[in-house]
């Protein structure tokens, strides 16, 4: 995998995380979200605490959070 492929994959993952975060936000599961300080991070505010999480972990966290919602 070359650098361009890695950047494209990161952008795709960031977009997927952003879409999941929007859904979680509108369901009142998180109170904020956005790009993290670093390229491979995303910020999620959950239970009043801002967390800077690697993209892959943010994706898993949001998937699990949304699965727990009835």
N, CA, C and O atoms as a Tripos MOL2 file, in Angstrom:
@<TRIPOS>MOLECULE
protein
  280   279    70     0     0
PROTEIN
NO_CHARGES

@<TRIPOS>ATOM
      1 N           0.8520   -1.1680    0.0000 N.3       1 UNK1
      2 CA          0.0000    0.0000    0.0000 C.3       1 UNK1
      3 C           0.9040    1.2400    0.0000 C.2       1 UNK1
      4 O           1.8140    1.3530    0.8220 O.2       1 UNK1
      5 N           0.6470    2.1520   -0.9160 N.am      2 UNK2
      6 CA          1.4770    3.3540   -0.9530 C.3       2 UNK2
      7 C           0.8510    4.4730   -0.1270 C.2       2 UNK2
      8 O          -0.2510    4.3270    0.4020 O.2       2 UNK2
      9 N           1.5620    5.5830   -0.0250 N.am      3 UNK3
     10 CA          1.1100    6.6860    0.8270 C.3       3 UNK3
     11 C          -0.2390    7.2340    0.3660 C.2       3 UNK3
     12 O          -1.0790    7.5910    1.1920 O.2       3 UNK3
     13 N          -0.4500    7.3000   -0.9470 N.am      4 UNK4
     14 CA         -1.7270    7.7980   -1.4670 C.3       4 UNK4
     15 C          -2.8770    6.8950   -1.0300 C.2       4 UNK4
     16 O          -3.9370    7.3800   -0.6320 O.2       4 UNK4
     17 N          -2.6660    5.5750   -1.1050 N.am      5 UNK5
     18 CA         -3.6950    4.6310   -0.6640 C.3       5 UNK5
     19 C          -3.9860    4.7870    0.8190 C.2       5 UNK5
     20 O          -5.1420    4.7320    1.2400 O.2       5 UNK5
     21 N          -2.9360    4.9810    1.6130 N.am      6 UNK6
     22 CA         -3.0970    5.1690    3.0550 C.3       6 UNK6
     23 C          -3.8960    6.4330    3.3350 C.2       6 UNK6
     24 O          -4.7850    6.4230    4.1860 O.2       6 UNK6
     25 N          -3.5930    7.5200    2.6350 N.am      7 UNK7
     26 CA         -4.3290    8.7690    2.8280 C.3       7 UNK7
     27 C          -5.7880    8.6140    2.4290 C.2       7 UNK7
     28 O          -6.6780    9.1230    3.1110 O.2       7 UNK7
     29 N          -6.0380    7.9150    1.3300 N.am      8 UNK8
     30 CA         -7.4140    7.6880    0.8860 C.3       8 UNK8
     31 C          -8.1680    6.8490    1.9060 C.2       8 UNK8
     32 O          -9.3300    7.1250    2.2020 O.2       8 UNK8
     33 N          -7.5160    5.8290    2.4420 N.am      9 UNK9
     34 CA         -8.1420    4.9790    3.4550 C.3       9 UNK9
     35 C          -8.4560    5.7840    4.7070 C.2       9 UNK9
     36 O          -9.5300    5.6400    5.2900 O.2       9 UNK9
     37 N          -7.5180    6.6320    5.1200 N.am     10 UNK10
     38 CA         -7.7400    7.4790    6.2950 C.3      10 UNK10
     39 C          -8.9060    8.4240    6.0630 C.2      10 UNK10
     40 O          -9.7280    8.6220    6.9570 O.2      10 UNK10
     41 N          -8.9890    9.0060    4.8780 N.am     11 UNK11
     42 CA        -10.1000    9.9170    4.5690 C.3      11 UNK11
     43 C         -11.4310    9.1740    4.5630 C.2      11 UNK11
     44 O         -12.4340    9.6890    5.0570 O.2      11 UNK11
     45 N         -11.4420    7.9660    4.0060 N.am     12 UNK12
     46 CA        -12.6720    7.1570    4.0030 C.3      12 UNK12
     47 C         -13.1000    6.8120    5.4310 C.2      12 UNK12
     48 O         -14.2800    6.8930    5.7710 O.2      12 UNK12
     49 N         -12.1350    6.4310    6.2560 N.am     13 UNK13
     50 CA        -12.4310    6.0910    7.6470 C.3      13 UNK13
     51 C         -12.9130    7.3230    8.4010 C.2      13 UNK13
     52 O         -13.8640    7.2400    9.1800 O.2      13 UNK13
     53 N         -12.2630    8.4710    8.1760 N.am     14 UNK14
     54 CA        -12.6780    9.7120    8.8300 C.3      14 UNK14
     55 C         -14.1200   10.0600    8.4490 C.2      14 UNK14
     56 O         -14.9030   10.4760    9.3030 O.2      14 UNK14
     57 N         -14.4700    9.8930    7.1770 N.am     15 UNK15
     58 CA        -15.8370   10.1820    6.7270 C.3      15 UNK15
     59 C         -16.8390    9.2270    7.3780 C.2      15 UNK15
     60 O         -17.9220    9.6460    7.7840 O.2      15 UNK15
     61 N         -16.4790    7.9460    7.4770 N.am     16 UNK16
     62 CA        -17.3650    6.9700    8.1200 C.3      16 UNK16
     63 C         -17.5630    7.3220    9.5940 C.2      16 UNK16
     64 O         -18.6820    7.2560   10.1030 O.2      16 UNK16
     65 N         -16.4840    7.6930   10.2780 N.am     17 UNK17
     66 CA        -16.5640    8.0760   11.6910 C.3      17 UNK17
     67 C         -17.4350    9.3250   11.8340 C.2      17 UNK17
     68 O         -18.2580    9.4150   12.7440 O.2      17 UNK17
     69 N         -17.2490   10.2770   10.9370 N.am     18 UNK18
     70 CA        -18.0460   11.5120   11.0000 C.3      18 UNK18
     71 C         -19.5390   11.2050   10.8410 C.2      18 UNK18
     72 O         -20.3650   11.7510   11.5710 O.2      18 UNK18
     73 N         -19.8780   10.3480    9.9070 N.am     19 UNK19
     74 CA        -21.2830    9.9910    9.6990 C.3      19 UNK19
     75 C         -21.8700    9.2810   10.9240 C.2      19 UNK19
     76 O         -22.9970    9.5670   11.3290 O.2      19 UNK19
     77 N         -21.1060    8.3610   11.5080 N.am     20 UNK20
     78 CA        -21.5660    7.6790   12.7200 C.3      20 UNK20
     79 C         -21.7240    8.6590   13.8790 C.2      20 UNK20
     80 O         -22.6740    8.5680   14.6550 O.2      20 UNK20
     81 N         -20.7830    9.5970   13.9880 N.am     21 UNK21
     82 CA        -20.8450   10.5950   15.0600 C.3      21 UNK21
     83 C         -22.0780   11.4800   14.9050 C.2      21 UNK21
     84 O         -22.7240   11.8200   15.8960 O.2      21 UNK21
     85 N         -22.4070   11.8530   13.6790 N.am     22 UNK22
     86 CA        -23.6220   12.6540   13.4520 C.3      22 UNK22
     87 C         -24.8620   11.9060   13.9240 C.2      22 UNK22
     88 O         -25.7340   12.4810   14.5750 O.2      22 UNK22
     89 N         -24.9320   10.6290   13.5940 N.am     23 UNK23
     90 CA        -26.0820    9.8170   14.0180 C.3      23 UNK23
     91 C         -26.1390    9.7350   15.5440 C.2      23 UNK23
     92 O         -27.1930    9.9390   16.1460 O.2      23 UNK23
     93 N         -24.9980    9.4360   16.1600 N.am     24 UNK24
     94 CA        -24.9450    9.3340   17.6240 C.3      24 UNK24
     95 C         -25.2960   10.6680   18.2810 C.2      24 UNK24
     96 O         -25.9710   10.6940   19.3100 O.2      24 UNK24
     97 N         -24.8470   11.7630   17.7000 N.am     25 UNK25
     98 CA        -25.1480   13.0920   18.2470 C.3      25 UNK25
     99 C         -26.6510   13.3700   18.1850 C.2      25 UNK25
    100 O         -27.2350   13.8420   19.1600 O.2      25 UNK25
    101 N         -27.2690   13.0820   17.0600 N.am     26 UNK26
    102 CA        -28.7000   13.3520   16.9060 C.3      26 UNK26
    103 C         -29.5660   12.4210   17.7530 C.2      26 UNK26
    104 O         -30.7310   12.7140   18.0220 O.2      26 UNK26
    105 N         -28.9780   11.2880   18.1710 N.am     27 UNK27
    106 CA        -29.6860   10.3860   19.0860 C.3      27 UNK27
    107 C         -29.3280   10.6930   20.5410 C.2      27 UNK27
    108 O         -29.7150    9.9570   21.4490 O.2      27 UNK27
    109 N         -28.5940   11.7750   20.7540 N.am     28 UNK28
    110 CA        -28.1900   12.2430   22.0930 C.3      28 UNK28
    111 C         -27.3170   11.2330   22.8370 C.2      28 UNK28
    112 O         -27.3560   11.1600   24.0660 O.2      28 UNK28
    113 N         -26.5310   10.4560   22.0920 N.am     29 UNK29
    114 CA        -25.6150    9.4920   22.7010 C.3      29 UNK29
    115 C         -24.2560   10.1240   22.9890 C.2      29 UNK29
    116 O         -23.5410    9.6890   23.8920 O.2      29 UNK29
    117 N         -23.9070   11.1440   22.2230 N.am     30 UNK30
    118 CA        -22.6990   11.9300   22.4540 C.3      30 UNK30
    119 C         -23.1040   13.3920   22.4110 C.2      30 UNK30
    120 O         -24.1220   13.7400   21.8120 O.2      30 UNK30
    121 N         -22.3080   14.2550   23.0480 N.am     31 UNK31
    122 CA        -22.6820   15.6720   23.0740 C.3      31 UNK31
    123 C         -21.8080   16.5310   22.1740 C.2      31 UNK31
    124 O         -21.9970   17.7460   22.1090 O.2      31 UNK31
    125 N         -20.8490   15.9170   21.4760 N.am     32 UNK32
    126 CA        -20.0280   16.6660   20.5410 C.3      32 UNK32
    127 C         -19.0760   15.7500   19.7960 C.2      32 UNK32
    128 O         -18.8180   14.6200   20.2110 O.2      32 UNK32
    129 N         -18.5630   16.2560   18.6950 N.am     33 UNK33
    130 CA        -17.6350   15.4710   17.8790 C.3      33 UNK33
    131 C         -16.9220   16.3880   16.9070 C.2      33 UNK33
    132 O         -17.3760   17.5010   16.6420 O.2      33 UNK33
    133 N         -15.8110   15.9220   16.3800 N.am     34 UNK34
    134 CA        -15.0780   16.6890   15.3810 C.3      34 UNK34
    135 C         -13.6850   16.1370   15.1800 C.2      34 UNK34
    136 O         -13.2710   15.1810   15.8360 O.2      34 UNK34
    137 N         -12.9700   16.7590   14.2580 N.am     35 UNK35
    138 CA        -11.6070   16.3270   13.9740 C.3      35 UNK35
    139 C         -10.7320   16.5100   15.2010 C.2      35 UNK35
    140 O         -10.8720   17.4780   15.9490 O.2      35 UNK35
    141 N          -9.8350   15.5680   15.3910 N.am     36 UNK36
    142 CA         -8.8780   15.6520   16.4820 C.3      36 UNK36
    143 C          -7.7040   16.5430   16.1050 C.2      36 UNK36
    144 O          -7.6270   17.0610   14.9910 O.2      36 UNK36
    145 N          -6.8150   16.7050   17.0350 N.am     37 UNK37
    146 CA         -5.6400   17.5410   16.8210 C.3      37 UNK37
    147 C          -4.7240   16.9460   15.7480 C.2      37 UNK37
    148 O          -4.0700   17.6780   15.0050 O.2      37 UNK37
    149 N          -4.6840   15.6210   15.6750 N.am     38 UNK38
    150 CA         -3.8140   14.9290   14.7280 C.3      38 UNK38
    151 C          -4.6480   14.2820   13.6290 C.2      38 UNK38
    152 O          -5.8370   14.0170   13.8080 O.2      38 UNK38
    153 N          -4.0140   14.0350   12.4990 N.am     39 UNK39
    154 CA         -4.7000   13.5120   11.3200 C.3      39 UNK39
    155 C          -5.4040   12.1750   11.5670 C.2      39 UNK39
    156 O          -6.4570   11.9060   10.9870 O.2      39 UNK39
    157 N          -4.8210   11.3450   12.4250 N.am     40 UNK40
    158 CA         -5.3850   10.0120   12.6490 C.3      40 UNK40
    159 C          -6.2560    9.9310   13.9040 C.2      40 UNK40
    160 O          -6.4880    8.8440   14.4340 O.2      40 UNK40
    161 N          -6.7380   11.0910   14.3800 N.am     41 UNK41
    162 CA         -7.5810   11.1310   15.5870 C.3      41 UNK41
    163 C          -8.9320   11.7630   15.2900 C.2      41 UNK41
    164 O          -9.1020   12.4900   14.3120 O.2      41 UNK41
    165 N          -9.8810   11.4660   16.1570 N.am     42 UNK42
    166 CA        -11.1940   12.0880   16.1130 C.3      42 UNK42
    167 C         -11.5840   12.4130   17.5450 C.2      42 UNK42
    168 O         -11.2750   11.6540   18.4630 O.2      42 UNK42
    169 N         -12.2580   13.5320   17.7400 N.am     43 UNK43
    170 CA        -12.6730   13.9170   19.0850 C.3      43 UNK43
    171 C         -14.1470   13.6080   19.2590 C.2      43 UNK43
    172 O         -14.9780   13.9940   18.4360 O.2      43 UNK43
    173 N         -14.4610   12.9110   20.3350 N.am     44 UNK44
    174 CA        -15.8420   12.5860   20.6830 C.3      44 UNK44
    175 C         -16.0670   13.0170   22.1210 C.2      44 UNK44
    176 O         -15.2720   12.6990   23.0050 O.2      44 UNK44
    177 N         -17.1510   13.7410   22.3510 N.am     45 UNK45
    178 CA        -17.5090   14.1420   23.7110 C.3      45 UNK45
    179 C         -18.6080   13.1850   24.1700 C.2      45 UNK45
    180 O         -19.7310   13.1970   23.6660 O.2      45 UNK45
    181 N         -18.2340   12.3550   25.1480 N.am     46 UNK46
    182 CA        -19.1550   11.3380   25.6680 C.3      46 UNK46
    183 C         -19.1900   11.4600   27.1840 C.2      46 UNK46
    184 O         -18.1530   11.4750   27.8470 O.2      46 UNK46
    185 N         -20.3970   11.5460   27.7160 N.am     47 UNK47
    186 CA        -20.5840   11.7120   29.1600 C.3      47 UNK47
    187 C         -19.8210   12.9310   29.6700 C.2      47 UNK47
    188 O         -19.2220   12.8980   30.7460 O.2      47 UNK47
    189 N         -19.8500   14.0040   28.8860 N.am     48 UNK48
    190 CA        -19.2450   15.2700   29.2880 C.3      48 UNK48
    191 C         -17.7360   15.3410   29.1850 C.2      48 UNK48
    192 O         -17.1390   16.3530   29.5520 O.2      48 UNK48
    193 N         -17.1030   14.2780   28.6890 N.am     49 UNK49
    194 CA        -15.6430   14.2450   28.6210 C.3      49 UNK49
    195 C         -15.1840   14.2000   27.1640 C.2      49 UNK49
    196 O         -15.5210   13.2660   26.4370 O.2      49 UNK49
    197 N         -14.4160   15.2070   26.7340 N.am     50 UNK50
    198 CA        -13.8610   15.1400   25.3740 C.3      50 UNK50
    199 C         -12.7390   14.1060   25.3200 C.2      50 UNK50
    200 O         -11.8620   14.0720   26.1820 O.2      50 UNK50
    201 N         -12.7870   13.2760   24.3030 N.am     51 UNK51
    202 CA        -11.7790   12.2320   24.1500 C.3      51 UNK51
    203 C         -11.2000   12.3000   22.7390 C.2      51 UNK51
    204 O         -11.9390   12.3500   21.7560 O.2      51 UNK51
    205 N          -9.8950   12.3020   22.6530 N.am     52 UNK52
    206 CA         -9.2110   12.2430   21.3620 C.3      52 UNK52
    207 C          -8.8490   10.7790   21.1380 C.2      52 UNK52
    208 O          -8.0260   10.2110   21.8570 O.2      52 UNK52
    209 N          -9.4770   10.1790   20.1300 N.am     53 UNK53
    210 CA         -9.3860    8.7380   19.9270 C.3      53 UNK53
    211 C          -8.8540    8.4720   18.5110 C.2      53 UNK53
    212 O          -9.2570    9.1460   17.5640 O.2      53 UNK53
    213 N          -7.9550    7.4970   18.3660 N.am     54 UNK54
    214 CA         -7.5400    7.1030   17.0130 C.3      54 UNK54
    215 C          -8.7770    6.7430   16.1720 C.2      54 UNK54
    216 O          -9.7470    6.1950   16.6950 O.2      54 UNK54
    217 N          -8.7360    7.0490   14.8970 N.am     55 UNK55
    218 CA         -9.8970    6.8530   14.0270 C.3      55 UNK55
    219 C         -10.4860    5.4480   14.1040 C.2      55 UNK55
    220 O         -11.7040    5.2950   14.1930 O.2      55 UNK55
    221 N          -9.6470    4.4300   14.0710 N.am     56 UNK56
    222 CA        -10.1530    3.0590   14.0810 C.3      56 UNK56
    223 C         -10.8740    2.7510   15.3890 C.2      56 UNK56
    224 O         -11.8730    2.0320   15.3900 O.2      56 UNK56
    225 N         -10.3800    3.2850   16.4960 N.am     57 UNK57
    226 CA        -11.0370    3.0860   17.7900 C.3      57 UNK57
    227 C         -12.3210    3.9130   17.8810 C.2      57 UNK57
    228 O         -13.3070    3.4640   18.4650 O.2      57 UNK57
    229 N         -12.3110    5.1080   17.3120 N.am     58 UNK58
    230 CA        -13.5150    5.9450   17.2960 C.3      58 UNK58
    231 C         -14.6220    5.2530   16.5040 C.2      58 UNK58
    232 O         -15.7890    5.2870   16.8930 O.2      58 UNK58
    233 N         -14.2480    4.6340   15.4070 N.am     59 UNK59
    234 CA        -15.2200    3.9050   14.5840 C.3      59 UNK59
    235 C         -15.8480    2.7720   15.3960 C.2      59 UNK59
    236 O         -17.0700    2.6310   15.4330 O.2      59 UNK59
    237 N         -15.0100    1.9710   16.0420 N.am     60 UNK60
    238 CA        -15.5060    0.8530   16.8450 C.3      60 UNK60
    239 C         -16.3600    1.3500   18.0180 C.2      60 UNK60
    240 O         -17.4060    0.7720   18.3120 O.2      60 UNK60
    241 N         -15.9180    2.4100   18.6780 N.am     61 UNK61
    242 CA        -16.6560    2.9700   19.8090 C.3      61 UNK61
    243 C         -18.0600    3.4010   19.3790 C.2      61 UNK61
    244 O         -19.0430    3.0880   20.0510 O.2      61 UNK61
    245 N         -18.1470    4.1170   18.2610 N.am     62 UNK62
    246 CA        -19.4400    4.6130   17.8010 C.3      62 UNK62
    247 C         -20.3510    3.4720   17.3440 C.2      62 UNK62
    248 O         -21.5520    3.4920   17.6100 O.2      62 UNK62
    249 N         -19.7900    2.4930   16.6660 N.am     63 UNK63
    250 CA        -20.5860    1.3240   16.2480 C.3      63 UNK63
    251 C         -21.1770    0.6460   17.4850 C.2      63 UNK63
    252 O         -22.3710    0.3460   17.5180 O.2      63 UNK63
    253 N         -20.3520    0.4070   18.4930 N.am     64 UNK64
    254 CA        -20.8290   -0.2530   19.7170 C.3      64 UNK64
    255 C         -21.8680    0.6010   20.4480 C.2      64 UNK64
    256 O         -22.8630    0.0780   20.9510 O.2      64 UNK64
    257 N         -21.6360    1.8950   20.5040 N.am     65 UNK65
    258 CA        -22.5770    2.8020   21.1710 C.3      65 UNK65
    259 C         -23.9330    2.7720   20.4600 C.2      65 UNK65
    260 O         -24.9770    2.7230   21.1110 O.2      65 UNK65
    261 N         -23.9150    2.8010   19.1440 N.am     66 UNK66
    262 CA        -25.1650    2.7850   18.3830 C.3      66 UNK66
    263 C         -25.8700    1.4290   18.4830 C.2      66 UNK66
    264 O         -27.0990    1.3730   18.4580 O.2      66 UNK66
    265 N         -25.1180    0.3510   18.5950 N.am     67 UNK67
    266 CA        -25.7210   -0.9850   18.7340 C.3      67 UNK67
    267 C         -26.4450   -1.1310   20.0650 C.2      67 UNK67
    268 O         -27.4190   -1.8780   20.1560 O.2      67 UNK67
    269 N         -25.9860   -0.4300   21.0970 N.am     68 UNK68
    270 CA        -26.5860   -0.5400   22.4200 C.3      68 UNK68
    271 C         -27.8960    0.2220   22.5310 C.2      68 UNK68
    272 O         -28.6320    0.0650   23.5050 O.2      68 UNK68
    273 N         -28.1860    1.0440   21.5380 N.am     69 UNK69
    274 CA        -29.3890    1.8770   21.5740 C.3      69 UNK69
    275 C         -30.5750    1.0850   21.0370 C.2      69 UNK69
    276 O         -30.5030    0.5120   19.9490 O.2      69 UNK69
    277 N         -31.6690    1.0530   21.8010 N.am     70 UNK70
    278 CA        -32.8540    0.3150   21.3390 C.3      70 UNK70
    279 C         -33.5000    0.9480   20.1200 C.2      70 UNK70
    280 O         -34.5040    0.4400   19.6190 O.2      70 UNK70
@<TRIPOS>BOND
     1     1     2 1
     2     2     3 1
     3     3     4 2
     4     3     5 am
     5     5     6 1
     6     6     7 1
     7     7     8 2
     8     7     9 am
     9     9    10 1
    10    10    11 1
    11    11    12 2
    12    11    13 am
    13    13    14 1
    14    14    15 1
    15    15    16 2
    16    15    17 am
    17    17    18 1
    18    18    19 1
    19    19    20 2
    20    19    21 am
    21    21    22 1
    22    22    23 1
    23    23    24 2
    24    23    25 am
    25    25    26 1
    26    26    27 1
    27    27    28 2
    28    27    29 am
    29    29    30 1
    30    30    31 1
    31    31    32 2
    32    31    33 am
    33    33    34 1
    34    34    35 1
    35    35    36 2
    36    35    37 am
    37    37    38 1
    38    38    39 1
    39    39    40 2
    40    39    41 am
    41    41    42 1
    42    42    43 1
    43    43    44 2
    44    43    45 am
    45    45    46 1
    46    46    47 1
    47    47    48 2
    48    47    49 am
    49    49    50 1
    50    50    51 1
    51    51    52 2
    52    51    53 am
    53    53    54 1
    54    54    55 1
    55    55    56 2
    56    55    57 am
    57    57    58 1
    58    58    59 1
    59    59    60 2
    60    59    61 am
    61    61    62 1
    62    62    63 1
    63    63    64 2
    64    63    65 am
    65    65    66 1
    66    66    67 1
    67    67    68 2
    68    67    69 am
    69    69    70 1
    70    70    71 1
    71    71    72 2
    72    71    73 am
    73    73    74 1
    74    74    75 1
    75    75    76 2
    76    75    77 am
    77    77    78 1
    78    78    79 1
    79    79    80 2
    80    79    81 am
    81    81    82 1
    82    82    83 1
    83    83    84 2
    84    83    85 am
    85    85    86 1
    86    86    87 1
    87    87    88 2
    88    87    89 am
    89    89    90 1
    90    90    91 1
    91    91    92 2
    92    91    93 am
    93    93    94 1
    94    94    95 1
    95    95    96 2
    96    95    97 am
    97    97    98 1
    98    98    99 1
    99    99   100 2
   100    99   101 am
   101   101   102 1
   102   102   103 1
   103   103   104 2
   104   103   105 am
   105   105   106 1
   106   106   107 1
   107   107   108 2
   108   107   109 am
   109   109   110 1
   110   110   111 1
   111   111   112 2
   112   111   113 am
   113   113   114 1
   114   114   115 1
   115   115   116 2
   116   115   117 am
   117   117   118 1
   118   118   119 1
   119   119   120 2
   120   119   121 am
   121   121   122 1
   122   122   123 1
   123   123   124 2
   124   123   125 am
   125   125   126 1
   126   126   127 1
   127   127   128 2
   128   127   129 am
   129   129   130 1
   130   130   131 1
   131   131   132 2
   132   131   133 am
   133   133   134 1
   134   134   135 1
   135   135   136 2
   136   135   137 am
   137   137   138 1
   138   138   139 1
   139   139   140 2
   140   139   141 am
   141   141   142 1
   142   142   143 1
   143   143   144 2
   144   143   145 am
   145   145   146 1
   146   146   147 1
   147   147   148 2
   148   147   149 am
   149   149   150 1
   150   150   151 1
   151   151   152 2
   152   151   153 am
   153   153   154 1
   154   154   155 1
   155   155   156 2
   156   155   157 am
   157   157   158 1
   158   158   159 1
   159   159   160 2
   160   159   161 am
   161   161   162 1
   162   162   163 1
   163   163   164 2
   164   163   165 am
   165   165   166 1
   166   166   167 1
   167   167   168 2
   168   167   169 am
   169   169   170 1
   170   170   171 1
   171   171   172 2
   172   171   173 am
   173   173   174 1
   174   174   175 1
   175   175   176 2
   176   175   177 am
   177   177   178 1
   178   178   179 1
   179   179   180 2
   180   179   181 am
   181   181   182 1
   182   182   183 1
   183   183   184 2
   184   183   185 am
   185   185   186 1
   186   186   187 1
   187   187   188 2
   188   187   189 am
   189   189   190 1
   190   190   191 1
   191   191   192 2
   192   191   193 am
   193   193   194 1
   194   194   195 1
   195   195   196 2
   196   195   197 am
   197   197   198 1
   198   198   199 1
   199   199   200 2
   200   199   201 am
   201   201   202 1
   202   202   203 1
   203   203   204 2
   204   203   205 am
   205   205   206 1
   206   206   207 1
   207   207   208 2
   208   207   209 am
   209   209   210 1
   210   210   211 1
   211   211   212 2
   212   211   213 am
   213   213   214 1
   214   214   215 1
   215   215   216 2
   216   215   217 am
   217   217   218 1
   218   218   219 1
   219   219   220 2
   220   219   221 am
   221   221   222 1
   222   222   223 1
   223   223   224 2
   224   223   225 am
   225   225   226 1
   226   226   227 1
   227   227   228 2
   228   227   229 am
   229   229   230 1
   230   230   231 1
   231   231   232 2
   232   231   233 am
   233   233   234 1
   234   234   235 1
   235   235   236 2
   236   235   237 am
   237   237   238 1
   238   238   239 1
   239   239   240 2
   240   239   241 am
   241   241   242 1
   242   242   243 1
   243   243   244 2
   244   243   245 am
   245   245   246 1
   246   246   247 1
   247   247   248 2
   248   247   249 am
   249   249   250 1
   250   250   251 1
   251   251   252 2
   252   251   253 am
   253   253   254 1
   254   254   255 1
   255   255   256 2
   256   255   257 am
   257   257   258 1
   258   258   259 1
   259   259   260 2
   260   259   261 am
   261   261   262 1
   262   262   263 1
   263   263   264 2
   264   263   265 am
   265   265   266 1
   266   266   267 1
   267   267   268 2
   268   267   269 am
   269   269   270 1
   270   270   271 1
   271   271   272 2
   272   271   273 am
   273   273   274 1
   274   274   275 1
   275   275   276 2
   276   275   277 am
   277   277   278 1
   278   278   279 1
   279   279   280 2
@<TRIPOS>SUBSTRUCTURE
     1 UNK1         2 RESIDUE 1 A UNK
     2 UNK2         6 RESIDUE 1 A UNK
     3 UNK3        10 RESIDUE 1 A UNK
     4 UNK4        14 RESIDUE 1 A UNK
     5 UNK5        18 RESIDUE 1 A UNK
     6 UNK6        22 RESIDUE 1 A UNK
     7 UNK7        26 RESIDUE 1 A UNK
     8 UNK8        30 RESIDUE 1 A UNK
     9 UNK9        34 RESIDUE 1 A UNK
    10 UNK10       38 RESIDUE 1 A UNK
    11 UNK11       42 RESIDUE 1 A UNK
    12 UNK12       46 RESIDUE 1 A UNK
    13 UNK13       50 RESIDUE 1 A UNK
    14 UNK14       54 RESIDUE 1 A UNK
    15 UNK15       58 RESIDUE 1 A UNK
    16 UNK16       62 RESIDUE 1 A UNK
    17 UNK17       66 RESIDUE 1 A UNK
    18 UNK18       70 RESIDUE 1 A UNK
    19 UNK19       74 RESIDUE 1 A UNK
    20 UNK20       78 RESIDUE 1 A UNK
    21 UNK21       82 RESIDUE 1 A UNK
    22 UNK22       86 RESIDUE 1 A UNK
    23 UNK23       90 RESIDUE 1 A UNK
    24 UNK24       94 RESIDUE 1 A UNK
    25 UNK25       98 RESIDUE 1 A UNK
    26 UNK26      102 RESIDUE 1 A UNK
    27 UNK27      106 RESIDUE 1 A UNK
    28 UNK28      110 RESIDUE 1 A UNK
    29 UNK29      114 RESIDUE 1 A UNK
    30 UNK30      118 RESIDUE 1 A UNK
    31 UNK31      122 RESIDUE 1 A UNK
    32 UNK32      126 RESIDUE 1 A UNK
    33 UNK33      130 RESIDUE 1 A UNK
    34 UNK34      134 RESIDUE 1 A UNK
    35 UNK35      138 RESIDUE 1 A UNK
    36 UNK36      142 RESIDUE 1 A UNK
    37 UNK37      146 RESIDUE 1 A UNK
    38 UNK38      150 RESIDUE 1 A UNK
    39 UNK39      154 RESIDUE 1 A UNK
    40 UNK40      158 RESIDUE 1 A UNK
    41 UNK41      162 RESIDUE 1 A UNK
    42 UNK42      166 RESIDUE 1 A UNK
    43 UNK43      170 RESIDUE 1 A UNK
    44 UNK44      174 RESIDUE 1 A UNK
    45 UNK45      178 RESIDUE 1 A UNK
    46 UNK46      182 RESIDUE 1 A UNK
    47 UNK47      186 RESIDUE 1 A UNK
    48 UNK48      190 RESIDUE 1 A UNK
    49 UNK49      194 RESIDUE 1 A UNK
    50 UNK50      198 RESIDUE 1 A UNK
    51 UNK51      202 RESIDUE 1 A UNK
    52 UNK52      206 RESIDUE 1 A UNK
    53 UNK53      210 RESIDUE 1 A UNK
    54 UNK54      214 RESIDUE 1 A UNK
    55 UNK55      218 RESIDUE 1 A UNK
    56 UNK56      222 RESIDUE 1 A UNK
    57 UNK57      226 RESIDUE 1 A UNK
    58 UNK58      230 RESIDUE 1 A UNK
    59 UNK59      234 RESIDUE 1 A UNK
    60 UNK60      238 RESIDUE 1 A UNK
    61 UNK61      242 RESIDUE 1 A UNK
    62 UNK62      246 RESIDUE 1 A UNK
    63 UNK63      250 RESIDUE 1 A UNK
    64 UNK64      254 RESIDUE 1 A UNK
    65 UNK65      258 RESIDUE 1 A UNK
    66 UNK66      262 RESIDUE 1 A UNK
    67 UNK67      266 RESIDUE 1 A UNK
    68 UNK68      270 RESIDUE 1 A UNK
    69 UNK69      274 RESIDUE 1 A UNK
    70 UNK70      278 RESIDUE 1 A UNK
